[in-house]
Amino acid sequence: MRYAQSVADLVGDTPLVQLTRVTDGIAATVLAKVEYFNPGGSAKDRIARRIIDAAERDGLLGPGGTIVEPTSGNTGVGLALVAVQRGYRMVFVVPDKFAGAKVDVLKAYGAEVVVTETSVPPEDPRSYYSVADRLVREIPGAFKPNQFANSNGPLSHYETTGPEIWRDTDGRVTHFVAGIGTGGTITGTGRFLHEVSNSAVRVVGADPEGSIYSGGPLHGYLVEGVGEDFWPESYDPSVPDEIHRIPDAESFEMTRRLAREEGLLVGGSSGMAVVAALRTARGLPADAVVVVLLPDHGRGYLNRFYDDDWMRDHGFDVGPGPAASVTPTE
Ligand code: PMP
C-alpha cells in the first residue's frame, strides 16, 4: 500500500510544468513550480509545517496548545491543516476588509476567527496586531508563529523548495524568479540555489509597484500576498540579484492569461512573478532554464480579478476574452 501518514506529509514535492503559450518569442525554457499542488493550496503549507514542528521541538507548543496568528489567507490554511491533525486549537485574527470567503475557509477547518477593525493604526488596541498579541498573552499555552519574523519560514524553503528545483532540473536551472511577501520564499530558495550553484543561478524578485522591496514611492496595490510597507526579518535583501517592479494591471492580465492559455488557475501573485520571469527570459539563449514559482490557486480570487466587472470597476482592461459575453437568442 502506498499512502501518507497524514496530510502534512503531502506538503512539498510540487511539480514543474513548462509554460508554452505565454512564452512566445522566448528561446529559454520557462518552468513554473506550481505550489497549488500542496494540500492547503499554497506554498505557505511549507512554512506552516516547519514552524509547527520547530515549535514542538523547542517546547513552545505542546498538547492542549493554541496557535494564534494574524492571517487571513494562505498561512492560516497551512497552519490549520497541520494543527487539526495534531489536536491544536487555532485562533486567527483577521482584518475586517478580508472577512468573507477566505475567513469561511479557515472556519471550515475548525478555526476560530476574530475579526478586527482595519481602519485603526497598528498601535491601537483594536488593531489586527494588538488583538493577536493580547490573545497570545491571555490564552494559556498559546503560540504565535509570527511568519514575518520566524526563521523557520525561509528555512523551510531552503530545505525543500530549493533542493526540489535543483533536483528536478538536474542542476540546469539558471534563473529563479519569485514574488516577495514575507520574503521567506525568495530568501530560503534563493540562498540554497546560490550555494549549490556557486552563485551561478540568478535570483530574481518580483514586487508590486507601490511596495517597499523595489524602492520608489509606497502606495496601495491590489495584488494579494506580496509586497510590504516595512522590512520584515523573514526577508534577506542580500539574496535577490535583481528585483522587478510590476504594476497590478500587468500582474492581473498575465494571471488571466495563465488560466486561459496555460490552464493554470492561479492567484495574482503568480501572474506577477510570471511577468518578471518573462522579462528575465526574453533574450536569454535556448539553454537557459528559468524557474518561476506560482504561490497559490486561483479559486479564492474568482470574484476579484477573474471577474470582468471587478476588473472594469478597478480601471483594468479586460481585453478580448473567449466568449466573454454570449448574446442570448430569443
Ligand atoms: N503569493 C501569495 C498568494 C502569498 O500568500 C504569499 C505569502 N505571503 C506570497 C506570494 C509571497 O511569499 P513569501 O511570503 O514567501 O515572500
Residues whose N, C-alpha, C, O or C-beta is under 5 A from the ligand:
A	BS01	PMP	N74 G179 I180 G181 T182 G183 G184 T185 E224 G225 V226 G267 S269 P295 D296
